[in-house]
Every structure is written in structure tokens, then in C-alpha cells.
Amino acid sequence: MPAEDDQAIVVNLDELLQDRGMTLTQLAERIGLTLANASILKTGKAKAIRFSTLAAICRELHCQPGDLLGYREKDQ
């Protein structure tokens, strides 16, 4: 099993927003998230995400959780 430092959850929010022609500000307003917290999520600096927030993002971006989140080892 890899050490925690050797793995990463990647957040593809930037790509999804671009594909849908939506800004981070628009998404944050639609799902009731502060722009600061949306930015933390977008940059991959979030330590956690609530399922309700994940569901709201998927609802607004018409995507699945796997479209938003991915896994890769940090050296990749």
C-alpha cells in the first residue's frame, strides 16, 4: 500500500467548468458555497468534501462524482 504522501486525489473542477461554459462564481452561487471554499476545492487543497456538496456540484454540472474526482499517484 502506498504511503499517503505518494497518492493524490485530483479534482477536475476547472475542466468541467470550462466544458460547461460556467464560472466558479456561478457554480458557487448555484450550490450555496462561498467562493473561497469553491476555490479551495478547485485547486485541490480541500481536505474533505461533503456528500451534499458533491451532489450539488454534480447536479449543476450534469456529471458523475468520478468525473469530478480522480486518483493518481503523486509521481505520475
All heavy atoms as a GROMACS GRO file, in nm:
protein
  582
    1MET      N    1   0.085  -0.118   0.000
    1MET     CA    2   0.000   0.000   0.000
    1MET      C    3   0.089   0.124   0.000
    1MET      O    4   0.179   0.136   0.083
    1MET     CB    5  -0.090  -0.004   0.124
    1MET     CG    6  -0.184   0.111   0.133
    1MET     SD    7  -0.293   0.087   0.276
    1MET     CE    8  -0.437   0.164   0.215
    2PRO      N    9   0.065   0.221  -0.090
    2PRO     CA   10   0.150   0.340  -0.097
    2PRO      C   11   0.134   0.426   0.028
    2PRO      O   12   0.027   0.430   0.088
    2PRO     CB   13   0.100   0.416  -0.220
    2PRO     CG   14  -0.008   0.337  -0.280
    2PRO     CD   15  -0.038   0.221  -0.192
    3ALA      N   16   0.238   0.493   0.065
    3ALA     CA   17   0.229   0.590   0.174
    3ALA      C   18   0.137   0.703   0.131
    3ALA      O   19   0.123   0.733   0.013
    3ALA     CB   20   0.368   0.645   0.206
    4GLU      N   21   0.074   0.767   0.229
    4GLU     CA   22  -0.022   0.872   0.198
    4GLU      C   23   0.041   0.984   0.115
    4GLU      O   24  -0.023   1.043   0.029
    4GLU     CB   25  -0.079   0.929   0.328
    4GLU     CG   26  -0.196   1.022   0.304
    4GLU     CD   27  -0.265   1.062   0.432
    4GLU    OE1   28  -0.285   0.977   0.519
    4GLU    OE2   29  -0.299   1.181   0.443
    5ASP      N   30   0.168   1.012   0.135
    5ASP     CA   31   0.237   1.117   0.061
    5ASP      C   32   0.256   1.081  -0.087
    5ASP      O   33   0.285   1.166  -0.168
    5ASP     CB   34   0.373   1.147   0.122
    5ASP     CG   35   0.360   1.216   0.257
    5ASP    OD1   36   0.247   1.228   0.307
    5ASP    OD2   37   0.463   1.259   0.311
    6ASP      N   38   0.243   0.952  -0.122
    6ASP     CA   39   0.264   0.906  -0.259
    6ASP      C   40   0.135   0.898  -0.340
    6ASP      O   41   0.135   0.846  -0.450
    6ASP     CB   42   0.331   0.768  -0.259
    6ASP     CG   43   0.470   0.774  -0.199
    6ASP    OD1   44   0.533   0.881  -0.203
    6ASP    OD2   45   0.515   0.670  -0.148
    7GLN      N   46   0.026   0.944  -0.285
    7GLN     CA   47  -0.102   0.934  -0.355
    7GLN      C   48  -0.172   1.069  -0.355
    7GLN      O   49  -0.144   1.153  -0.272
    7GLN     CB   50  -0.191   0.827  -0.292
    7GLN     CG   51  -0.221   0.852  -0.146
    7GLN     CD   52  -0.281   0.729  -0.079
    7GLN    OE1   53  -0.260   0.618  -0.122
    7GLN    NE2   54  -0.356   0.751   0.025
    8ALA      N   55  -0.263   1.087  -0.447
    8ALA     CA   56  -0.334   1.215  -0.456
    8ALA      C   57  -0.472   1.195  -0.516
    8ALA      O   58  -0.488   1.120  -0.610
    8ALA     CB   59  -0.255   1.314  -0.540
    9ILE      N   60  -0.567   1.265  -0.460
    9ILE     CA   61  -0.698   1.276  -0.520
    9ILE      C   62  -0.693   1.404  -0.604
    9ILE      O   63  -0.655   1.509  -0.555
    9ILE     CB   64  -0.810   1.287  -0.414
    9ILE    CG1   65  -0.814   1.161  -0.327
    9ILE    CG2   66  -0.945   1.313  -0.481
    9ILE    CD1   67  -0.847   1.033  -0.402
   10VAL      N   68  -0.726   1.392  -0.730
   10VAL     CA   69  -0.725   1.509  -0.818
   10VAL      C   70  -0.868   1.556  -0.839
   10VAL      O   71  -0.961   1.477  -0.845
   10VAL     CB   72  -0.656   1.479  -0.953
   10VAL    CG1   73  -0.509   1.454  -0.933
   10VAL    CG2   74  -0.719   1.361  -1.022
   11VAL      N   75  -0.882   1.687  -0.848
   11VAL     CA   76  -1.013   1.749  -0.867
   11VAL      C   77  -1.014   1.810  -1.006
   11VAL      O   78  -0.930   1.893  -1.039
   11VAL     CB   79  -1.039   1.857  -0.759
   11VAL    CG1   80  -1.175   1.921  -0.779
   11VAL    CG2   81  -1.029   1.797  -0.619
   12ASN      N   82  -1.109   1.768  -1.087
   12ASN     CA   83  -1.118   1.813  -1.226
   12ASN      C   84  -1.223   1.923  -1.244
   12ASN      O   85  -1.283   1.936  -1.351
   12ASN     CB   86  -1.154   1.693  -1.316
   12ASN     CG   87  -1.051   1.585  -1.306
   12ASN    OD1   88  -0.932   1.611  -1.317
   12ASN    ND2   89  -1.096   1.463  -1.284
   13LEU      N   90  -1.244   2.003  -1.142
   13LEU     CA   91  -1.348   2.106  -1.147
   13LEU      C   92  -1.322   2.210  -1.254
   13LEU      O   93  -1.414   2.252  -1.325
   13LEU     CB   94  -1.362   2.173  -1.010
   13LEU     CG   95  -1.475   2.273  -0.993
   13LEU    CD1   96  -1.610   2.212  -1.032
   13LEU    CD2   97  -1.479   2.325  -0.851
   14ASP      N   98  -1.198   2.251  -1.270
   14ASP     CA   99  -1.164   2.351  -1.371
   14ASP      C  100  -1.206   2.306  -1.511
   14ASP      O  101  -1.268   2.382  -1.586
   14ASP     CB  102  -1.014   2.378  -1.367
   14ASP     CG  103  -0.978   2.523  -1.385
   14ASP    OD1  104  -1.068   2.608  -1.379
   14ASP    OD2  105  -0.859   2.551  -1.405
   15GLU      N  106  -1.173   2.182  -1.544
   15GLU     CA  107  -1.207   2.128  -1.676
   15GLU      C  108  -1.358   2.118  -1.695
   15GLU      O  109  -1.410   2.151  -1.802
   15GLU     CB  110  -1.143   1.991  -1.696
   15GLU     CG  111  -0.992   1.993  -1.699
   15GLU     CD  112  -0.927   1.987  -1.561
   15GLU    OE1  113  -0.999   1.979  -1.458
   15GLU    OE2  114  -0.804   1.991  -1.556
   16LEU      N  115  -1.428   2.073  -1.591
   16LEU     CA  116  -1.574   2.060  -1.602
   16LEU      C  117  -1.640   2.196  -1.620
   16LEU      O  118  -1.732   2.211  -1.701
   16LEU     CB  119  -1.631   1.990  -1.478
   16LEU     CG  120  -1.600   1.841  -1.467
   16LEU    CD1  121  -1.640   1.788  -1.331
   16LEU    CD2  122  -1.671   1.764  -1.577
   17LEU      N  123  -1.594   2.295  -1.545
   17LEU     CA  124  -1.649   2.430  -1.559
   17LEU      C  125  -1.625   2.484  -1.700
   17LEU      O  126  -1.716   2.541  -1.761
   17LEU     CB  127  -1.587   2.525  -1.456
   17LEU     CG  128  -1.630   2.506  -1.311
   17LEU    CD1  129  -1.542   2.587  -1.218
   17LEU    CD2  130  -1.776   2.542  -1.293
   18GLN      N  131  -1.505   2.465  -1.750
   18GLN     CA  132  -1.473   2.513  -1.884
   18GLN      C  133  -1.560   2.444  -1.989
   18GLN      O  134  -1.613   2.510  -2.078
   18GLN     CB  135  -1.325   2.491  -1.914
   18GLN     CG  136  -1.281   2.554  -2.042
   18GLN     CD  137  -1.130   2.542  -2.063
   18GLN    OE1  138  -1.063   2.462  -1.998
   18GLN    NE2  139  -1.078   2.621  -2.153
   19ASP      N  140  -1.575   2.313  -1.976
   19ASP     CA  141  -1.657   2.238  -2.071
   19ASP      C  142  -1.802   2.284  -2.071
   19ASP      O  143  -1.870   2.277  -2.173
   19ASP     CB  144  -1.653   2.088  -2.041
   19ASP     CG  145  -1.518   2.026  -2.073
   19ASP    OD1  146  -1.434   2.092  -2.140
   19ASP    OD2  147  -1.496   1.911  -2.030
   20ARG      N  148  -1.850   2.329  -1.955
   20ARG     CA  149  -1.991   2.371  -1.942
   20ARG      C  150  -2.009   2.521  -1.961
   20ARG      O  151  -2.120   2.572  -1.954
   20ARG     CB  152  -2.047   2.331  -1.806
   20ARG     CG  153  -2.107   2.191  -1.805
   20ARG     CD  154  -2.008   2.092  -1.766
   20ARG     NE  155  -2.059   1.957  -1.752
   20ARG     CZ  156  -1.984   1.852  -1.776
   20ARG    NH1  157  -1.860   1.867  -1.820
   20ARG    NH2  158  -2.030   1.731  -1.759
   21GLY      N  159  -1.900   2.594  -1.981
   21GLY     CA  160  -1.910   2.739  -2.000
   21GLY      C  161  -1.960   2.811  -1.876
   21GLY      O  162  -2.034   2.908  -1.886
   22MET      N  163  -1.919   2.763  -1.760
   22MET     CA  164  -1.964   2.820  -1.634
   22MET      C  165  -1.842   2.868  -1.556
   22MET      O  166  -1.735   2.808  -1.563
   22MET     CB  167  -2.038   2.712  -1.553
   22MET     CG  168  -2.102   2.762  -1.426
   22MET     SD  169  -2.181   2.630  -1.327
   22MET     CE  170  -2.302   2.568  -1.442
   23THR      N  171  -1.859   2.976  -1.482
   23THR     CA  172  -1.750   3.026  -1.397
   23THR      C  173  -1.761   2.964  -1.258
   23THR      O  174  -1.868   2.915  -1.217
   23THR     CB  175  -1.754   3.178  -1.382
   23THR    OG1  176  -1.872   3.216  -1.309
   23THR    CG2  177  -1.751   3.248  -1.519
   24LEU      N  178  -1.652   2.970  -1.184
   24LEU     CA  179  -1.652   2.921  -1.047
   24LEU      C  180  -1.750   3.002  -0.962
   24LEU      O  181  -1.820   2.946  -0.878
   24LEU     CB  182  -1.510   2.928  -0.988
   24LEU     CG  183  -1.492   2.866  -0.851
   24LEU    CD1  184  -1.520   2.716  -0.854
   24LEU    CD2  185  -1.351   2.893  -0.799
   25THR      N  186  -1.757   3.131  -0.988
   25THR     CA  187  -1.850   3.217  -0.914
   25THR      C  188  -1.994   3.173  -0.938
   25THR      O  189  -2.074   3.165  -0.844
   25THR     CB  190  -1.832   3.365  -0.957
   25THR    OG1  191  -1.697   3.403  -0.929
   25THR    CG2  192  -1.927   3.456  -0.883
   26GLN      N  193  -2.029   3.145  -1.063
   26GLN     CA  194  -2.165   3.099  -1.094
   26GLN      C  195  -2.196   2.968  -1.022
   26GLN      O  196  -2.305   2.954  -0.965
   26GLN     CB  197  -2.182   3.081  -1.244
   26GLN     CG  198  -2.182   3.210  -1.322
   26GLN     CD  199  -2.173   3.187  -1.472
   26GLN    OE1  200  -2.105   3.094  -1.519
   26GLN    NE2  201  -2.241   3.272  -1.548
   27LEU      N  202  -2.102   2.874  -1.027
   27LEU     CA  203  -2.125   2.746  -0.961
   27LEU      C  204  -2.142   2.766  -0.811
   27LEU      O  205  -2.235   2.711  -0.751
   27LEU     CB  206  -2.009   2.650  -0.988
   27LEU     CG  207  -2.020   2.514  -0.917
   27LEU    CD1  208  -2.140   2.435  -0.970
   27LEU    CD2  209  -1.892   2.436  -0.931
   28ALA      N  210  -2.054   2.844  -0.750
   28ALA     CA  211  -2.063   2.868  -0.605
   28ALA      C  212  -2.198   2.926  -0.567
   28ALA      O  213  -2.260   2.882  -0.469
   28ALA     CB  214  -1.950   2.961  -0.561
   29GLU      N  215  -2.248   3.022  -0.644
   29GLU     CA  216  -2.379   3.082  -0.616
   29GLU      C  217  -2.490   2.979  -0.630
   29GLU      O  218  -2.582   2.975  -0.548
   29GLU     CB  219  -2.404   3.200  -0.711
   29GLU     CG  220  -2.318   3.320  -0.680
   29GLU     CD  221  -2.332   3.430  -0.784
   29GLU    OE1  222  -2.403   3.413  -0.886
   29GLU    OE2  223  -2.269   3.536  -0.763
   30ARG      N  224  -2.484   2.895  -0.731
   30ARG     CA  225  -2.589   2.795  -0.757
   30ARG      C  226  -2.596   2.688  -0.649
   30ARG      O  227  -2.703   2.633  -0.624
   30ARG     CB  228  -2.569   2.730  -0.892
   30ARG     CG  229  -2.594   2.823  -1.008
   30ARG     CD  230  -2.575   2.750  -1.139
   30ARG     NE  231  -2.587   2.841  -1.250
   30ARG     CZ  232  -2.590   2.802  -1.377
   30ARG    NH1  233  -2.579   2.675  -1.408
   30ARG    NH2  234  -2.602   2.891  -1.473
   31ILE      N  235  -2.482   2.655  -0.589
   31ILE     CA  236  -2.482   2.546  -0.491
   31ILE      C  237  -2.473   2.596  -0.347
   31ILE      O  238  -2.471   2.516  -0.254
   31ILE     CB  239  -2.371   2.443  -0.519
   31ILE    CG1  240  -2.231   2.503  -0.502
   31ILE    CG2  241  -2.388   2.382  -0.657
   31ILE    CD1  242  -2.119   2.402  -0.512
   32GLY      N  243  -2.467   2.727  -0.327
   32GLY     CA  244  -2.464   2.784  -0.193
   32GLY      C  245  -2.331   2.763  -0.122
   32GLY      O  246  -2.327   2.740  -0.001
   33LEU      N  247  -2.223   2.773  -0.196
   33LEU     CA  248  -2.088   2.757  -0.141
   33LEU      C  249  -2.018   2.892  -0.153
   33LEU      O  250  -2.039   2.964  -0.250
   33LEU     CB  251  -2.013   2.652  -0.223
   33LEU     CG  252  -1.889   2.587  -0.167
   33LEU    CD1  253  -1.920   2.511  -0.039
   33LEU    CD2  254  -1.829   2.491  -0.269
   34THR      N  255  -1.937   2.926  -0.054
   34THR     CA  256  -1.863   3.051  -0.066
   34THR      C  257  -1.762   3.038  -0.179
   34THR      O  258  -1.713   2.927  -0.208
   34THR     CB  259  -1.788   3.087   0.064
   34THR    OG1  260  -1.685   2.991   0.086
   34THR    CG2  261  -1.882   3.096   0.183
   35LEU      N  262  -1.729   3.148  -0.240
   35LEU     CA  263  -1.630   3.146  -0.348
   35LEU      C  264  -1.496   3.098  -0.295
   35LEU      O  265  -1.424   3.025  -0.364
   35LEU     CB  266  -1.618   3.285  -0.412
   35LEU     CG  267  -1.527   3.294  -0.534
   35LEU    CD1  268  -1.568   3.194  -0.642
   35LEU    CD2  269  -1.527   3.435  -0.590
   36ALA      N  270  -1.462   3.136  -0.173
   36ALA     CA  271  -1.335   3.092  -0.113
   36ALA      C  272  -1.330   2.939  -0.101
   36ALA      O  273  -1.230   2.876  -0.136
   36ALA     CB  274  -1.316   3.156   0.024
   37ASN      N  275  -1.439   2.878  -0.054
   37ASN     CA  276  -1.441   2.732  -0.040
   37ASN      C  277  -1.444   2.664  -0.176
   37ASN      O  278  -1.383   2.559  -0.194
   37ASN     CB  279  -1.558   2.688   0.046
   37ASN     CG  280  -1.534   2.711   0.192
   37ASN    OD1  281  -1.420   2.721   0.236
   37ASN    ND2  282  -1.640   2.721   0.269
   38ALA      N  283  -1.513   2.721  -0.272
   38ALA     CA  284  -1.514   2.665  -0.407
   38ALA      C  285  -1.374   2.670  -0.467
   38ALA      O  286  -1.330   2.575  -0.533
   38ALA     CB  287  -1.613   2.742  -0.495
   39SER      N  288  -1.303   2.778  -0.441
   39SER     CA  289  -1.166   2.792  -0.491
   39SER      C  290  -1.073   2.689  -0.427
   39SER      O  291  -0.988   2.630  -0.495
   39SER     CB  292  -1.115   2.933  -0.464
   39SER     OG  293  -0.985   2.948  -0.512
   40ILE      N  294  -1.089   2.664  -0.298
   40ILE     CA  295  -1.009   2.563  -0.229
   40ILE      C  296  -1.034   2.426  -0.290
   40ILE      O  297  -0.940   2.349  -0.314
   40ILE     CB  298  -1.040   2.564  -0.078
   40ILE    CG1  299  -0.983   2.689  -0.014
   40ILE    CG2  300  -0.988   2.438  -0.009
   40ILE    CD1  301  -1.030   2.715   0.128
   41LEU      N  302  -1.158   2.398  -0.322
   41LEU     CA  303  -1.190   2.270  -0.386
   41LEU      C  304  -1.130   2.263  -0.526
   41LEU      O  305  -1.067   2.163  -0.563
   41LEU     CB  306  -1.342   2.252  -0.392
   41LEU     CG  307  -1.391   2.125  -0.457
   41LEU    CD1  308  -1.342   2.002  -0.382
   41LEU    CD2  309  -1.543   2.124  -0.462
   42LYS      N  310  -1.145   2.370  -0.602
   42LYS     CA  311  -1.094   2.373  -0.740
   42LYS      C  312  -0.944   2.353  -0.748
   42LYS      O  313  -0.894   2.285  -0.838
   42LYS     CB  314  -1.133   2.504  -0.807
   42LYS     CG  315  -1.093   2.514  -0.952
   42LYS     CD  316  -1.129   2.648  -1.009
   42LYS     CE  317  -1.002   2.717  -1.045
   42LYS     NZ  318  -1.014   2.842  -1.109
   43THR      N  319  -0.872   2.408  -0.653
   43THR     CA  320  -0.726   2.398  -0.656
   43THR      C  321  -0.674   2.268  -0.597
   43THR      O  322  -0.552   2.245  -0.596
   43THR     CB  323  -0.661   2.517  -0.580
   43THR    OG1  324  -0.707   2.516  -0.445
   43THR    CG2  325  -0.693   2.649  -0.648
   44GLY      N  326  -0.765   2.184  -0.547
   44GLY     CA  327  -0.725   2.056  -0.491
   44GLY      C  328  -0.668   2.065  -0.351
   44GLY      O  329  -0.607   1.970  -0.302
   45LYS      N  330  -0.690   2.176  -0.284
   45LYS     CA  331  -0.637   2.195  -0.149
   45LYS      C  332  -0.735   2.152  -0.040
   45LYS      O  333  -0.701   2.154   0.077
   45LYS     CB  334  -0.596   2.340  -0.127
   45LYS     CG  335  -0.482   2.381  -0.219
   45LYS     CD  336  -0.441   2.523  -0.193
   45LYS     CE  337  -0.352   2.578  -0.299
   45LYS     NZ  338  -0.217   2.552  -0.298
   46ALA      N  339  -0.854   2.112  -0.079
   46ALA     CA  340  -0.955   2.070   0.018
   46ALA      C  341  -0.915   1.937   0.081
   46ALA      O  342  -0.861   1.849   0.016
   46ALA     CB  343  -1.091   2.056  -0.049
   47LYS      N  344  -0.939   1.925   0.210
   47LYS     CA  345  -0.911   1.801   0.283
   47LYS      C  346  -1.030   1.707   0.279
   47LYS      O  347  -1.017   1.588   0.302
   47LYS     CB  348  -0.878   1.832   0.429
   47LYS     CG  349  -0.758   1.922   0.446
   47LYS     CD  350  -0.631   1.846   0.426
   47LYS     CE  351  -0.513   1.937   0.455
   47LYS     NZ  352  -0.391   1.889   0.400
   48ALA      N  353  -1.149   1.761   0.252
   48ALA     CA  354  -1.271   1.681   0.252
   48ALA      C  355  -1.378   1.753   0.171
   48ALA      O  356  -1.366   1.873   0.143
   48ALA     CB  357  -1.321   1.660   0.395
   49ILE      N  358  -1.480   1.679   0.133
   49ILE     CA  359  -1.597   1.738   0.067
   49ILE      C  360  -1.720   1.666   0.119
   49ILE      O  361  -1.720   1.544   0.132
   49ILE     CB  362  -1.588   1.730  -0.088
   49ILE    CG1  363  -1.707   1.799  -0.153
   49ILE    CG2  364  -1.572   1.587  -0.135
   49ILE    CD1  365  -1.696   1.816  -0.303
   50ARG      N  366  -1.822   1.741   0.152
   50ARG     CA  367  -1.948   1.681   0.198
   50ARG      C  368  -2.019   1.617   0.080
   50ARG      O  369  -2.014   1.669  -0.032
   50ARG     CB  370  -2.037   1.787   0.260
   50ARG     CG  371  -1.985   1.841   0.388
   50ARG     CD  372  -2.081   1.940   0.448
   50ARG     NE  373  -2.024   1.985   0.573
   50ARG     CZ  374  -2.074   2.082   0.644
   50ARG    NH1  375  -2.183   2.145   0.604
   50ARG    NH2  376  -2.017   2.116   0.758
   51PHE      N  377  -2.085   1.507   0.107
   51PHE     CA  378  -2.161   1.442   0.001
   51PHE      C  379  -2.268   1.536  -0.054
   51PHE      O  380  -2.296   1.534  -0.174
   51PHE     CB  381  -2.226   1.313   0.050
   51PHE     CG  382  -2.132   1.197   0.058
   51PHE    CD1  383  -2.160   1.090   0.142
   51PHE    CD2  384  -2.015   1.190  -0.016
   51PHE    CE1  385  -2.074   0.981   0.151
   51PHE    CE2  386  -1.929   1.083  -0.009
   51PHE     CZ  387  -1.959   0.978   0.076
   52SER      N  388  -2.327   1.619   0.030
   52SER     CA  389  -2.430   1.712  -0.018
   52SER      C  390  -2.369   1.814  -0.115
   52SER      O  391  -2.432   1.851  -0.214
   52SER     CB  392  -2.498   1.783   0.098
   52SER     OG  393  -2.403   1.854   0.177
   53THR      N  394  -2.246   1.858  -0.089
   53THR     CA  395  -2.177   1.950  -0.180
   53THR      C  396  -2.142   1.879  -0.310
   53THR      O  397  -2.162   1.934  -0.419
   53THR     CB  398  -2.050   2.007  -0.114
   53THR    OG1  399  -2.087   2.075   0.006
   53THR    CG2  400  -1.978   2.102  -0.207
   54LEU      N  401  -2.092   1.757  -0.299
   54LEU     CA  402  -2.059   1.678  -0.417
   54LEU      C  403  -2.183   1.656  -0.503
   54LEU      O  404  -2.180   1.673  -0.625
   54LEU     CB  405  -1.998   1.544  -0.374
   54LEU     CG  406  -1.955   1.449  -0.484
   54LEU    CD1  407  -1.851   1.513  -0.576
   54LEU    CD2  408  -1.900   1.321  -0.422
   55ALA      N  409  -2.295   1.623  -0.439
   55ALA     CA  410  -2.420   1.602  -0.513
   55ALA      C  411  -2.466   1.730  -0.581
   55ALA      O  412  -2.511   1.728  -0.697
   55ALA     CB  413  -2.528   1.551  -0.418
   56ALA      N  414  -2.453   1.844  -0.513
   56ALA     CA  415  -2.493   1.972  -0.572
   56ALA      C  416  -2.407   2.008  -0.693
   56ALA      O  417  -2.456   2.056  -0.795
   56ALA     CB  418  -2.487   2.082  -0.467
   57ILE      N  419  -2.277   1.984  -0.682
   57ILE     CA  420  -2.187   2.010  -0.795
   57ILE      C  421  -2.225   1.922  -0.913
   57ILE      O  422  -2.237   1.968  -1.027
   57ILE     CB  423  -2.040   1.988  -0.755
   57ILE    CG1  424  -1.996   2.096  -0.657
   57ILE    CG2  425  -1.949   1.988  -0.879
   57ILE    CD1  426  -1.860   2.070  -0.593
   58CYS      N  427  -2.247   1.794  -0.887
   58CYS     CA  428  -2.284   1.701  -0.994
   58CYS      C  429  -2.418   1.741  -1.057
   58CYS      O  430  -2.434   1.732  -1.179
   58CYS     CB  431  -2.290   1.558  -0.940
   58CYS     SG  432  -2.128   1.490  -0.901
   59ARG      N  433  -2.512   1.787  -0.975
   59ARG     CA  434  -2.642   1.832  -1.027
   59ARG      C  435  -2.624   1.950  -1.122
   59ARG      O  436  -2.677   1.951  -1.233
   59ARG     CB  437  -2.734   1.871  -0.911
   59ARG     CG  438  -2.872   1.919  -0.954
   59ARG     CD  439  -2.951   1.980  -0.840
   59ARG     NE  440  -2.890   2.108  -0.800
   59ARG     CZ  441  -2.854   2.139  -0.676
   59ARG    NH1  442  -2.870   2.053  -0.578
   59ARG    NH2  443  -2.800   2.257  -0.650
   60GLU      N  444  -2.547   2.048  -1.080
   60GLU     CA  445  -2.529   2.170  -1.160
   60GLU      C  446  -2.443   2.148  -1.284
   60GLU      O  447  -2.466   2.212  -1.387
   60GLU     CB  448  -2.471   2.282  -1.075
   60GLU     CG  449  -2.565   2.333  -0.969
   60GLU     CD  450  -2.696   2.388  -1.025
   60GLU    OE1  451  -2.695   2.454  -1.131
   60GLU    OE2  452  -2.800   2.364  -0.961
   61LEU      N  453  -2.345   2.060  -1.275
   61LEU     CA  454  -2.254   2.037  -1.388
   61LEU      C  455  -2.296   1.916  -1.471
   61LEU      O  456  -2.228   1.882  -1.568
   61LEU     CB  457  -2.111   2.020  -1.339
   61LEU     CG  458  -2.050   2.142  -1.271
   61LEU    CD1  459  -1.908   2.113  -1.226
   61LEU    CD2  460  -2.054   2.264  -1.362
   62HIS      N  461  -2.407   1.852  -1.432
   62HIS     CA  462  -2.457   1.734  -1.504
   62HIS      C  463  -2.346   1.632  -1.524
   62HIS      O  464  -2.312   1.594  -1.637
   62HIS     CB  465  -2.519   1.774  -1.639
   62HIS     CG  466  -2.624   1.880  -1.626
   62HIS    ND1  467  -2.749   1.853  -1.576
   62HIS    CD2  468  -2.620   2.013  -1.652
   62HIS    CE1  469  -2.819   1.966  -1.574
   62HIS    NE2  470  -2.743   2.064  -1.620
   63CYS      N  471  -2.287   1.591  -1.412
   63CYS     CA  472  -2.176   1.496  -1.417
   63CYS      C  473  -2.190   1.393  -1.306
   63CYS      O  474  -2.281   1.402  -1.223
   63CYS     CB  475  -2.042   1.569  -1.406
   63CYS     SG  476  -2.012   1.646  -1.245
   64GLN      N  477  -2.100   1.299  -1.305
   64GLN     CA  478  -2.092   1.198  -1.201
   64GLN      C  479  -1.974   1.232  -1.108
   64GLN      O  480  -1.879   1.299  -1.151
   64GLN     CB  481  -2.070   1.059  -1.263
   64GLN     CG  482  -2.187   1.011  -1.346
   64GLN     CD  483  -2.311   0.989  -1.262
   64GLN    OE1  484  -2.306   0.927  -1.156
   64GLN    NE2  485  -2.423   1.043  -1.308
   65PRO      N  486  -1.976   1.183  -0.984
   65PRO     CA  487  -1.864   1.210  -0.893
   65PRO      C  488  -1.728   1.170  -0.953
   65PRO      O  489  -1.629   1.241  -0.933
   65PRO     CB  490  -1.896   1.126  -0.769
   65PRO     CG  491  -2.045   1.119  -0.769
   65PRO     CD  492  -2.084   1.110  -0.915
   66GLY      N  493  -1.724   1.063  -1.029
   66GLY     CA  494  -1.599   1.020  -1.091
   66GLY      C  495  -1.550   1.114  -1.200
   66GLY      O  496  -1.432   1.111  -1.236
   67ASP      N  497  -1.639   1.198  -1.253
   67ASP     CA  498  -1.597   1.299  -1.350
   67ASP      C  499  -1.524   1.413  -1.278
   67ASP      O  500  -1.435   1.476  -1.334
   67ASP     CB  501  -1.718   1.358  -1.424
   67ASP     CG  502  -1.794   1.255  -1.504
   67ASP    OD1  503  -1.731   1.159  -1.554
   67ASP    OD2  504  -1.917   1.271  -1.518
   68LEU      N  505  -1.563   1.436  -1.154
   68LEU     CA  506  -1.507   1.545  -1.075
   68LEU      C  507  -1.380   1.505  -1.002
   68LEU      O  508  -1.285   1.582  -0.994
   68LEU     CB  509  -1.612   1.595  -0.974
   68LEU     CG  510  -1.571   1.709  -0.883
   68LEU    CD1  511  -1.545   1.835  -0.963
   68LEU    CD2  512  -1.678   1.733  -0.779
   69LEU      N  513  -1.378   1.383  -0.948
   69LEU     CA  514  -1.267   1.338  -0.865
   69LEU      C  515  -1.195   1.220  -0.931
   69LEU      O  516  -1.259   1.134  -0.990
   69LEU     CB  517  -1.317   1.294  -0.727
   69LEU     CG  518  -1.393   1.400  -0.648
   69LEU    CD1  519  -1.450   1.338  -0.520
   69LEU    CD2  520  -1.305   1.517  -0.615
   70GLY      N  521  -1.066   1.216  -0.916
   70GLY     CA  522  -0.987   1.104  -0.968
   70GLY      C  523  -0.874   1.072  -0.871
   70GLY      O  524  -0.851   1.145  -0.775
   71TYR      N  525  -0.806   0.965  -0.897
   71TYR     CA  526  -0.694   0.923  -0.813
   71TYR      C  527  -0.571   0.900  -0.902
   71TYR      O  528  -0.581   0.843  -1.010
   71TYR     CB  529  -0.726   0.792  -0.741
   71TYR     CG  530  -0.604   0.731  -0.674
   71TYR    CD1  531  -0.566   0.775  -0.548
   71TYR    CD2  532  -0.530   0.635  -0.736
   71TYR    CE1  533  -0.453   0.722  -0.486
   71TYR    CE2  534  -0.416   0.582  -0.676
   71TYR     CZ  535  -0.379   0.626  -0.551
   71TYR     OH  536  -0.268   0.573  -0.491
   72ARG      N  537  -0.459   0.947  -0.853
   72ARG     CA  538  -0.332   0.914  -0.919
   72ARG      C  539  -0.221   0.923  -0.816
   72ARG      O  540  -0.230   0.998  -0.719
   72ARG     CB  541  -0.304   1.008  -1.036
   72ARG     CG  542  -0.261   1.146  -0.995
   72ARG     CD  543  -0.196   1.220  -1.112
   72ARG     NE  544  -0.152   1.348  -1.063
   72ARG     CZ  545  -0.196   1.464  -1.106
   72ARG    NH1  546  -0.285   1.470  -1.201
   72ARG    NH2  547  -0.150   1.576  -1.056
   73GLU      N  548  -0.119   0.845  -0.839
   73GLU     CA  549  -0.004   0.853  -0.750
   73GLU      C  550   0.069   0.983  -0.778
   73GLU      O  551   0.074   1.029  -0.893
   73GLU     CB  552   0.087   0.732  -0.772
   73GLU     CG  553   0.018   0.604  -0.725
   73GLU     CD  554   0.109   0.485  -0.721
   73GLU    OE1  555   0.231   0.503  -0.716
   73GLU    OE2  556   0.056   0.374  -0.720
   74LYS      N  557   0.122   1.045  -0.677
   74LYS     CA  558   0.180   1.179  -0.690
   74LYS      C  559   0.296   1.186  -0.788
   74LYS      O  560   0.319   1.290  -0.847
   74LYS     CB  561   0.224   1.232  -0.554
   74LYS     CG  562   0.108   1.279  -0.471
   74LYS     CD  563   0.156   1.357  -0.351
   74LYS     CE  564   0.035   1.408  -0.274
   74LYS     NZ  565   0.075   1.487  -0.160
   75ASP      N  566   0.368   1.078  -0.810
   75ASP     CA  567   0.481   1.084  -0.902
   75ASP      C  568   0.439   1.071  -1.047
   75ASP      O  569   0.522   1.074  -1.136
   75ASP     CB  570   0.586   0.979  -0.867
   75ASP     CG  571   0.534   0.836  -0.877
   75ASP    OD1  572   0.412   0.819  -0.893
   75ASP    OD2  573   0.616   0.742  -0.870
   76GLN      N  574   0.311   1.060  -1.074
   76GLN     CA  575   0.263   1.047  -1.213
   76GLN      C  576   0.230   1.182  -1.270
   76GLN      O  577   0.197   1.274  -1.208
   76GLN     CB  578   0.139   0.959  -1.221
   76GLN     CG  579   0.171   0.816  -1.189
   76GLN     CD  580   0.049   0.727  -1.202
   76GLN    OE1  581  -0.064   0.772  -1.215
   76GLN    NE2  582   0.073   0.599  -1.198
   0.00000   0.00000   0.00000
